[in-house]
Amino acid sequence: MSQIEIKKGNQLSEEVLNLINKQRKKEWNDSKPLKNYSEDKFFLLYDKEKIVAFAFLKDITINYLNRNYNILGLSNLIAIKKRKGFGEKLIKYIKKYAKRKTILGFTEKHNKIFYERCGLNLNKPLILRFIYNKKIYEGEDLVIYLDGKDNFVKTVILTKEKVILNTPFW
C-alpha cells in the first residue's frame, strides 16, 4: 500500500536528497544539486517503504498588475517507477493539498497527455509571458496550472503584460 509524506526541504535526509538529485540527473540530465529548497514542501510517495515518486511545491508571491498573488510552484515531479499510476496519484494528492490555491509549473511538451489526464490545464502561448532572470521562456515548454480562487492564470490570460518572476527558479 502506498502512502504520501510531506516534508520541508530542510527536513530531508541526505539519503532522500541524494535520491532526488540522482533521479533529476537521470530524468533531465540535470547534474546541479537542488538549491534554495529548505522551505519548499516535498511530497514523497512511498510504496512498500520505498520512494516511488516525488515532487515539490514552492510558496511563491508574484506581483502582477500591482496585486500580490500567493501561488504554489509545482516542480520536479518524477515517478521513479513509470506507468504504475504513481505520478498521477501524487498530483491528485497535491491538488487536494492546495485546496483552492493556484498551482503553476512548467513542463516539456511530451508530458502534455499525462498532465491533462491528471486534470491540470496546459497552455503553450502563455509560456512567452513569463520572464525569469530577465529572460523569456522559450522552446517547446508548456505552462501547467490549476487556477485557484484568486484567478491568477485567468487574469494573466486576459491581459497582455509580462509576468516577472522574482524568485529562485522552481
C-alpha positions as CSV (number, residue, x, y, z in Angstrom):
1,M,0.0,0.0,0.0
2,S,1.3,3.4,-0.9
3,Q,1.5,6.4,1.4
4,I,2.5,10.1,1.0
5,E,4.7,12.0,3.3
6,I,5.2,15.8,3.2
7,K,8.5,17.2,4.4
8,K,10.1,20.6,4.2
9,G,13.3,20.6,2.3
10,N,15.4,21.2,5.4
11,Q,13.9,18.1,6.9
12,L,15.0,15.7,4.1
13,S,17.6,13.2,5.0
14,E,20.8,13.1,3.0
15,E,19.7,9.7,1.6
16,V,16.4,11.2,0.2
17,L,18.1,14.3,-1.1
18,N,20.7,12.1,-2.9
19,L,17.9,10.0,-4.4
20,I,16.1,13.2,-5.6
21,N,19.3,14.6,-7.2
22,K,20.1,11.2,-8.8
23,Q,16.6,11.0,-10.3
24,R,16.7,14.6,-11.6
25,K,20.0,13.8,-13.3
26,K,18.6,10.6,-14.8
27,E,15.3,12.3,-15.9
28,W,16.6,15.6,-17.2
29,N,20.4,15.2,-17.3
30,D,20.4,17.9,-14.6
31,S,23.6,17.4,-12.6
32,K,23.2,20.5,-10.4
33,P,22.0,19.7,-6.9
34,L,18.9,21.4,-5.7
35,K,19.3,24.9,-4.3
36,N,17.1,27.2,-2.3
37,Y,14.8,24.3,-1.3
38,S,14.9,24.4,2.5
39,E,11.3,25.9,2.9
40,D,9.8,24.0,0.0
41,K,7.3,21.2,0.6
42,F,8.4,17.9,-0.7
43,F,5.8,15.3,-1.5
44,L,7.2,11.8,-1.2
45,L,5.1,8.8,-2.4
46,Y,6.2,5.5,-0.8
47,D,5.2,2.0,-2.0
48,K,6.4,-0.8,0.1
49,E,8.6,1.6,2.1
50,K,10.5,2.8,-0.9
51,I,10.1,6.2,-2.6
52,V,8.5,5.7,-6.0
53,A,7.6,9.3,-6.9
54,F,8.2,12.8,-5.6
55,A,7.5,16.4,-6.4
56,F,7.8,19.7,-4.5
57,L,5.8,22.9,-4.1
58,K,7.3,26.2,-3.6
59,D,5.4,29.1,-2.0
60,I,5.7,31.9,-4.4
61,T,4.4,35.5,-4.4
62,I,4.0,37.1,-7.8
63,N,3.2,40.8,-8.1
64,Y,1.1,41.2,-11.2
65,L,-0.7,44.4,-12.2
66,N,0.0,45.8,-8.7
67,R,-1.6,42.9,-6.9
68,N,0.2,40.1,-5.0
69,Y,-0.7,36.6,-5.8
70,N,0.4,33.8,-3.5
71,I,0.7,30.7,-5.6
72,L,2.2,27.2,-5.4
73,G,5.0,26.5,-7.9
74,L,5.0,22.8,-8.8
75,S,8.4,21.4,-9.6
76,N,10.4,18.2,-10.1
77,L,7.6,15.7,-10.4
78,I,9.3,12.4,-11.1
79,A,7.8,8.9,-10.9
80,I,10.8,6.6,-10.4
81,K,8.7,3.7,-11.4
82,K,6.9,4.6,-14.6
83,R,3.5,3.7,-15.8
84,K,2.3,2.5,-12.4
85,G,0.0,5.5,-11.7
86,F,2.4,6.9,-9.0
87,G,2.8,10.3,-10.7
88,E,-1.0,10.6,-11.1
89,K,-1.6,9.7,-7.5
90,L,0.9,12.3,-6.4
91,I,-0.8,15.0,-8.5
92,K,-4.2,14.1,-7.1
93,Y,-2.9,14.5,-3.6
94,I,-1.1,17.8,-4.4
95,K,-4.4,19.2,-5.9
96,K,-6.2,18.3,-2.7
97,Y,-3.4,19.8,-0.5
98,A,-3.5,23.0,-2.5
99,K,-7.2,23.4,-1.8
100,R,-8.2,26.4,-3.8
101,K,-4.8,27.9,-4.3
102,T,-3.3,28.3,-7.8
103,I,-0.7,25.7,-8.8
104,L,1.7,26.8,-11.6
105,G,4.6,24.9,-13.2
106,F,6.4,24.4,-16.5
107,T,6.9,21.2,-18.4
108,E,8.1,19.8,-21.7
109,K,5.5,19.1,-24.3
110,H,5.9,15.4,-24.3
111,N,4.3,15.4,-20.8
112,K,1.1,17.1,-22.1
113,I,-1.1,13.9,-22.0
114,F,0.0,13.0,-18.5
115,Y,-0.9,16.4,-17.0
116,E,-4.2,16.5,-18.9
117,R,-5.1,13.1,-17.6
118,C,-4.3,14.4,-14.1
119,G,-6.8,17.3,-14.6
120,L,-4.3,20.1,-14.9
121,N,-4.6,22.8,-17.6
122,L,-1.8,23.4,-20.2
123,N,-1.1,26.4,-22.2
124,K,1.7,26.8,-24.8
125,P,1.4,30.5,-25.7
126,L,1.3,31.5,-22.1
127,I,5.0,30.4,-21.6
128,L,6.1,33.5,-23.6
129,R,4.5,35.8,-21.0
130,F,6.8,34.6,-18.1
131,I,10.1,36.3,-17.6
132,Y,12.6,34.7,-15.2
133,N,16.0,36.2,-14.6
134,K,15.4,38.8,-17.3
135,K,14.8,36.0,-19.9
136,I,11.6,35.0,-21.6
137,Y,10.9,31.3,-21.5
138,E,11.5,29.8,-25.0
139,G,11.3,26.4,-26.7
140,E,8.5,23.9,-26.6
141,D,7.7,24.1,-22.9
142,L,4.2,24.4,-21.6
143,V,2.7,26.2,-18.6
144,I,0.8,23.7,-16.4
145,Y,-1.7,25.1,-14.0
146,L,-4.8,24.7,-11.9
147,D,-6.2,28.2,-11.3
148,G,-7.2,28.9,-7.7
149,K,-9.8,31.2,-6.2
150,D,-7.5,34.1,-6.9
151,N,-7.9,33.5,-10.7
152,F,-4.3,34.4,-11.3
153,V,-3.9,32.4,-14.5
154,K,-7.2,33.7,-15.9
155,T,-6.1,37.3,-15.2
156,V,-2.8,36.6,-17.0
157,I,-4.6,35.1,-20.0
158,L,-7.0,38.1,-20.2
159,T,-4.3,40.7,-20.0
160,K,-1.1,41.4,-22.1
161,E,1.5,42.3,-19.5
162,K,4.5,40.0,-18.9
163,V,4.8,38.1,-15.6
164,I,8.1,38.9,-13.9
165,L,9.3,36.0,-11.7
166,N,11.5,37.4,-8.9
167,T,12.0,34.1,-7.2
168,P,14.6,31.3,-7.5
169,F,13.6,29.0,-10.3
170,W,11.4,26.2,-9.3
